[in-house]
């Protein structure tokens, strides 16, 4: 026989509520201490990994393709696995 739960009449976990009575997400910006101003911007990642290329693709092909979007700092490296 299963044990009897003694906490059946207890209320569920309390959840934050807005002042107008509606439920408020616990990660809301209105919650104290939950600010995004303290976050430092991350340095941009300059590497791009492209996988599953056709075996006949050359670095020059990649330069012409990605060169349409921006300037490449160095020639692409193709690794054969």
Beta strands, then each sheet from edge to edge (+ up, - down):
end
